[in-house]
Amino acid sequence: MTDKTIIAIREAAAAYAEAVRTTQRFFDRLEDSTDPSALIEYATLVEREKEAEEARLDALEAAGIEAPSIDESDPDN
């Protein structure tokens, strides 16, 4: 594994963690869960989390790092 690969994994993991923290901070300040603008903001945050998660998983896959799933619904188990 090259140093660039490890750096890519670290950066992708950090970006994913920040996306999750951003969503958490959104909930810390949320006052009205029925406000349409809050729902739009939440949808945007969820999309960013998904994109960051995909990038993290792609970086791990590119590095050849994987862990067997413990989820019983995994079709590979």
Secondary structure, 3 states (H helix, E strand, C coil): CCHHHHHHHHHHHHHHHHHHHHHHHHHHHCCCCCCHHHHHHHHHHHHHHHHHHHHHHHHHHHHCCCCCCCCCCCCCC
